[in-house]
Amino acid sequence: MRRALFPFLTAAPTVGGQAVIEGVMMRAKNRLAIAVRKPDGEILVELRPWFSLTDAAILRKPFLRGFPVLLETLVNGIKALNFSAMQSGEGEDGESELSPWHLVVTMVVALGVALGLFVVLPHFLSALMQWFGLSGDVESLSFNAWDGMYKMVVFVGYIGIISLVPDIRRVFQYHGAEHKVIWSFENGDELTIANARAMSRLHPRCGTSFLLFVLAVSILLHTALVPLLLKFYKPDVAIFKHLYIVGAKLLFMVPVSCLAYEIIRFAGKFNSNVLCRMLCWPGLVLQMLTTKEPDDSQIEVAMAALKCAVNEEGCS
């Protein structure tokens, strides 16, 4: 039976993953395992319960589950990154696990930066095009075309720039190791470095693809919903109109993420279908930036995380 790559892409039982600092986090069912290569070369593996926001049945319903699952994935991912930073020697001396308050602040900052870069900035760059006379008003097709183009340019440019940072490149290598090991697991192969090495570092259900779907869906929904929204209320002052639309776009991210979640679930489930392959193709291309070929030691870390998550083998 085929298993999902990322915990937020299919229903349980699943095996999913995330690259962290000098390591990999893997999730299976209601638990996760974090494997980190310590400075002395030892692989530390820790098993933890998966923090969930979707225990209520209604939050697991199609077209409702996407946003809460995205939030819970972010919570678990930040905690795993914090743990890996401490264990790999990247953290400050005496640093401890994030408290609930620090976790909330970190999440708010992370979401704020992401929304600022990929929602607010593209909108006001498009408003600049309107000021230059190269675009229509905020509800026009030309404005939304500029907005969509800037979203993609900022997203791809951001990934391209951070991929030049040596420490990020190592995280991207662990991202590649995660994909290779999960491909091997999904194929039913014995979990060996040689078998994982032969696998692709690209995967159709990668979180990179999910983010790309979020951007694509937001472009389409904003094009359709912004004109409708302005029919109900349209501020007379231009700056207030732009702030009103930006606020609406931020709120739209909830249904956007829910819809994108369902699309990528469908594309991942039927990835042999021609249409689904076409849907997955842009995400696979983008993964050429977000994954790098890992070395054997990095594959070994990813295997340790997967074995612990699935069988509790080698867990500390």
Secondary structure, 3 states (H helix, E strand, C coil): CCCCCCCCCCCCCCEEEEEECCEEEEEECCEEEEEEECCCCCEEEEEEECCCCCCCHHHHCCCCCHHHHHHHHHHHHHHHHHHHHHHCCCCCCCCCCCCHHHHHHHHHHHHHHHHHHHHHHHHHHHHHHHHCCCCCCCCCHHHHHHHHHHHHHHHHHHHHHHCCCHHHHHHHHHHHHHHHHHHHHHCCCCCCHHHHHCCCCCCCCCHHHHHHHHHHHHHHHHHHHHHHHHHHCCCCCHHHHHHHHHHHHHHHHHHHHHHHHHHHHHHHHCCCCHHHHHHHHHHHHHHHHHCCCCCHHHHHHHHHHHHHHHHCCCCC
